[in-house]
Structures are given as structure tokens and as C-alpha cells.
Amino acid sequence: MGSLTISNKTLNRYFGYLKNLDNATKKNLIIKLTKSLELKPKKETDLKSLFGAWEDNRDADEIISDIKNSRVAKTNTVSFE
């Protein structure tokens, strides 16, 4: 998830709302904010895992032929008799 940067003016406005919270809620908010500061290691993505989802023993020409043969013509015929 990306980071959001806000100005001091906006931060002070938020603090104006938050300072009136009860102590238990403030503590819970502090805990959540503190946990959000902890750095989580990024998962390394193996590029090979992103490929190879299509498994087929036909060659490209056969696949193209099958796709073309499976098409259904959608024609709206209007007769003017």
C-alpha cells in the first residue's frame, strides 16, 4: 500500500478531532499507528511463477484455427419486404 503525506495544517486539524477522544481510544490508536511503523519484509516475486499458466500441446496455428472456428456470427438481419 502506498504512503499518504499530509501537511502540518491538515495534521493539526486531525489532532483537533483526536485530542477529545477518551484515553483508552487514544492508546488503541497509538498502538495501531506504532504497528503501522514496523517494517515488513517485502516478498520476493519469482518472475518464472508469473508465466506458464497456459499449457497446451497444440501449436499456435491449431489454436488460432480453433478460436476462429468457434466464433459465432451475431448478425441482426432486418428484412425490408
Z-matrix of the N, CA and C atoms (Angstrom, degrees):
N
C 1 1.430
C 2 1.525 1 107.73
N 3 1.326 2 116.85 1 143.34
C 4 1.452 3 121.08 2 -178.51
C 5 1.515 4 111.98 3 -77.52
N 6 1.319 5 115.36 4 170.76
C 7 1.460 6 121.07 5 -179.59
C 8 1.523 7 109.76 6 -102.05
N 9 1.306 8 115.49 7 148.57
C 10 1.452 9 122.41 8 178.40
C 11 1.519 10 107.89 9 -113.83
N 12 1.308 11 116.54 10 126.68
C 13 1.456 12 120.97 11 178.24
C 14 1.522 13 107.82 12 -109.78
N 15 1.339 14 115.91 13 129.90
C 16 1.459 15 119.54 14 179.35
C 17 1.522 16 109.27 15 -122.60
N 18 1.311 17 115.20 16 159.47
C 19 1.463 18 120.38 17 -178.63
C 20 1.531 19 110.27 18 -77.62
N 21 1.335 20 116.16 19 164.87
C 22 1.467 21 120.58 20 177.98
C 23 1.521 22 110.86 21 -62.78
N 24 1.322 23 116.73 22 -34.84
C 25 1.469 24 120.64 23 179.33
C 26 1.528 25 110.03 24 -61.71
N 27 1.328 26 116.27 25 -45.86
C 28 1.466 27 120.47 26 178.52
C 29 1.523 28 110.70 27 -66.57
N 30 1.337 29 116.82 28 -39.78
C 31 1.464 30 121.30 29 178.64
C 32 1.524 31 110.62 30 -61.79
N 33 1.315 32 117.07 31 -41.94
C 34 1.472 33 120.87 32 177.93
C 35 1.525 34 111.13 33 -64.74
N 36 1.320 35 117.15 34 -35.51
C 37 1.468 36 120.19 35 177.77
C 38 1.523 37 109.75 36 -64.50
N 39 1.356 38 117.13 37 -44.90
C 40 1.464 39 120.44 38 177.01
C 41 1.527 40 110.56 39 -61.06
N 42 1.325 41 116.57 40 -42.68
C 43 1.457 42 119.53 41 -179.53
C 44 1.529 43 110.68 42 -63.04
N 45 1.321 44 116.59 43 -34.21
C 46 1.464 45 119.98 44 176.65
C 47 1.523 46 111.76 45 -58.45
N 48 1.330 47 116.34 46 -38.04
C 49 1.468 48 119.87 47 177.33
C 50 1.527 49 111.24 48 -74.55
N 51 1.329 50 116.50 49 -41.22
C 52 1.460 51 121.32 50 -172.58
C 53 1.521 52 113.76 51 -75.55
N 54 1.330 53 118.21 52 -27.38
C 55 1.466 54 119.81 53 -176.23
C 56 1.519 55 112.57 54 -66.57
N 57 1.319 56 118.08 55 -18.24
C 58 1.461 57 121.42 56 -179.99
C 59 1.526 58 113.12 57 -89.14
N 60 1.334 59 117.46 58 0.08
C 61 1.459 60 120.63 59 178.22
C 62 1.520 61 110.42 60 -72.28
N 63 1.341 62 115.73 61 156.85
C 64 1.466 63 119.04 62 177.01
C 65 1.528 64 108.89 63 -71.47
N 66 1.330 65 116.20 64 163.65
C 67 1.468 66 121.78 65 -174.32
C 68 1.518 67 113.22 66 -62.02
N 69 1.328 68 117.57 67 -38.64
C 70 1.469 69 120.24 68 -179.04
C 71 1.530 70 110.12 69 -64.01
N 72 1.308 71 116.76 70 -41.49
C 73 1.462 72 120.51 71 179.10
C 74 1.524 73 110.57 72 -67.05
N 75 1.321 74 116.94 73 -40.34
C 76 1.469 75 120.71 74 177.46
C 77 1.519 76 110.69 75 -61.04
N 78 1.362 77 116.77 76 -42.52
C 79 1.464 78 120.34 77 179.12
C 80 1.519 79 110.93 78 -63.47
N 81 1.321 80 117.26 79 -42.36
C 82 1.465 81 120.26 80 178.08
C 83 1.522 82 110.93 81 -62.98
N 84 1.311 83 117.08 82 -39.43
C 85 1.451 84 121.36 83 177.84
C 86 1.526 85 110.98 84 -64.82
N 87 1.325 86 116.57 85 -41.84
C 88 1.469 87 120.86 86 177.65
C 89 1.523 88 110.22 87 -61.53
N 90 1.325 89 117.46 88 -43.06
C 91 1.464 90 121.54 89 179.83
C 92 1.525 91 110.35 90 -61.82
N 93 1.325 92 116.65 91 -45.79
C 94 1.466 93 120.56 92 -179.57
C 95 1.528 94 111.13 93 -64.29
N 96 1.334 95 116.96 94 -42.00
C 97 1.464 96 119.93 95 178.78
C 98 1.523 97 111.15 96 -66.04
N 99 1.340 98 116.81 97 -39.31
C 100 1.459 99 120.76 98 178.79
C 101 1.525 100 110.83 99 -63.88
N 102 1.338 101 116.72 100 -43.41
C 103 1.463 102 120.27 101 178.73
C 104 1.520 103 110.94 102 -63.88
N 105 1.332 104 116.99 103 -32.26
C 106 1.462 105 119.15 104 -179.37
C 107 1.523 106 111.66 105 -71.31
N 108 1.342 107 117.33 106 -16.65
C 109 1.463 108 121.02 107 178.15
C 110 1.518 109 112.86 108 -81.66
N 111 1.336 110 117.01 109 -19.68
C 112 1.450 111 120.75 110 -178.38
C 113 1.517 112 109.84 111 -65.33
N 114 1.319 113 115.20 112 131.07
C 115 1.457 114 120.27 113 -179.81
C 116 1.514 115 110.06 114 -78.30
N 117 1.317 116 115.39 115 129.13
C 118 1.454 117 120.66 116 177.20
C 119 1.514 118 107.38 117 -104.55
N 120 1.331 119 117.07 118 133.95
C 121 1.470 120 118.64 119 179.52
C 122 1.525 121 110.48 120 -64.74
N 123 1.326 122 115.26 121 138.34
C 124 1.455 123 120.43 122 178.62
C 125 1.520 124 109.13 123 -76.61
N 126 1.325 125 115.01 124 139.19
C 127 1.454 126 119.36 125 176.64
C 128 1.519 127 108.54 126 -77.21
N 129 1.307 128 114.78 127 133.54
C 130 1.452 129 119.11 128 176.34
C 131 1.518 130 108.60 129 -82.10
N 132 1.328 131 115.16 130 134.06
C 133 1.451 132 120.77 131 -179.79
C 134 1.514 133 109.50 132 -101.93
N 135 1.298 134 114.97 133 125.21
C 136 1.454 135 120.90 134 176.27
C 137 1.527 136 107.38 135 -82.11
N 138 1.321 137 117.08 136 115.62
C 139 1.459 138 120.77 137 -176.80
C 140 1.522 139 112.37 138 -59.68
N 141 1.294 140 116.92 139 -30.25
C 142 1.461 141 119.74 140 179.91
C 143 1.525 142 111.08 141 -65.02
N 144 1.320 143 117.26 142 -26.52
C 145 1.464 144 119.94 143 -179.67
C 146 1.523 145 112.13 144 -72.33
N 147 1.347 146 117.13 145 -15.12
C 148 1.457 147 120.49 146 -179.46
C 149 1.527 148 112.51 147 -86.02
N 150 1.306 149 116.88 148 -10.54
C 151 1.448 150 121.34 149 -176.32
C 152 1.523 151 110.30 150 -115.66
N 153 1.319 152 115.20 151 164.24
C 154 1.452 153 120.36 152 172.88
C 155 1.510 154 115.01 153 89.54
N 156 1.315 155 118.04 154 16.19
C 157 1.453 156 119.61 155 -179.78
C 158 1.526 157 111.63 156 -70.77
N 159 1.324 158 117.47 157 -28.37
C 160 1.459 159 121.73 158 -179.32
C 161 1.515 160 108.50 159 -89.83
N 162 1.298 161 115.18 160 116.84
C 163 1.461 162 119.35 161 176.63
C 164 1.515 163 108.02 162 -119.57
N 165 1.308 164 115.16 163 121.03
C 166 1.457 165 120.51 164 -178.00
C 167 1.521 166 107.69 165 -155.90
N 168 1.316 167 116.69 166 141.27
C 169 1.454 168 118.46 167 -179.70
C 170 1.528 169 112.01 168 -98.91
N 171 1.341 170 116.81 169 5.85
C 172 1.460 171 120.04 170 175.04
C 173 1.526 172 109.11 171 -82.70
N 174 1.312 173 116.44 172 155.55
C 175 1.465 174 118.26 173 175.38
C 176 1.529 175 108.86 174 -86.32
N 177 1.318 176 116.49 175 171.95
C 178 1.460 177 122.01 176 -173.82
C 179 1.521 178 112.11 177 -59.46
N 180 1.324 179 117.75 178 -40.36
C 181 1.465 180 120.44 179 -179.06
C 182 1.522 181 112.12 180 -63.19
N 183 1.325 182 115.97 181 -39.01
C 184 1.470 183 119.44 182 178.43
C 185 1.528 184 111.36 183 -66.54
N 186 1.320 185 116.72 184 -40.88
C 187 1.464 186 120.77 185 179.16
C 188 1.520 187 110.07 186 -64.10
N 189 1.327 188 117.59 187 -45.21
C 190 1.466 189 121.47 188 179.21
C 191 1.524 190 109.97 189 -61.72
N 192 1.305 191 117.08 190 -42.88
C 193 1.460 192 121.13 191 178.70
C 194 1.527 193 110.99 192 -61.40
N 195 1.324 194 117.48 193 -44.19
C 196 1.465 195 121.34 194 178.45
C 197 1.523 196 111.72 195 -61.99
N 198 1.316 197 116.77 196 -40.62
C 199 1.469 198 120.56 197 179.32
C 200 1.526 199 109.96 198 -64.03
N 201 1.335 200 116.23 199 -46.94
C 202 1.470 201 119.89 200 -179.54
C 203 1.522 202 111.66 201 -63.90
N 204 1.310 203 117.63 202 -39.83
C 205 1.466 204 121.13 203 -179.36
C 206 1.528 205 113.05 204 -71.28
N 207 1.321 206 117.56 205 -21.47
C 208 1.458 207 119.75 206 -178.74
C 209 1.531 208 112.66 207 -90.06
N 210 1.314 209 117.55 208 -3.14
C 211 1.462 210 121.06 209 179.65
C 212 1.529 211 110.32 210 -68.15
N 213 1.300 212 114.45 211 145.19
C 214 1.453 213 121.21 212 177.87
C 215 1.517 214 107.16 213 -115.62
N 216 1.320 215 115.75 214 126.26
C 217 1.456 216 119.30 215 179.70
C 218 1.528 217 109.01 216 -77.12
N 219 1.306 218 114.77 217 126.95
C 220 1.468 219 120.09 218 177.60
C 221 1.524 220 107.23 219 -107.66
N 222 1.313 221 115.06 220 97.85
C 223 1.457 222 119.12 221 -178.96
C 224 1.515 223 109.08 222 -115.34
N 225 1.273 224 114.48 223 136.66
C 226 1.461 225 121.05 224 174.51
C 227 1.525 226 106.73 225 -102.70
N 228 1.289 227 115.56 226 98.86
C 229 1.453 228 119.31 227 -178.52
C 230 1.506 229 109.29 228 -90.58
N 231 1.296 230 114.40 229 130.37
C 232 1.456 231 120.71 230 177.05
C 233 1.519 232 106.06 231 -123.03
N 234 1.292 233 115.10 232 124.50
C 235 1.468 234 117.43 233 179.60
C 236 1.521 235 108.55 234 -102.71
N 237 1.291 236 114.47 235 137.32
C 238 1.459 237 121.44 236 178.65
C 239 1.510 238 108.64 237 -112.65
N 240 1.291 239 116.36 238 84.09
C 241 1.465 240 120.62 239 -177.86
C 242 1.492 241 110.72 240 -101.28
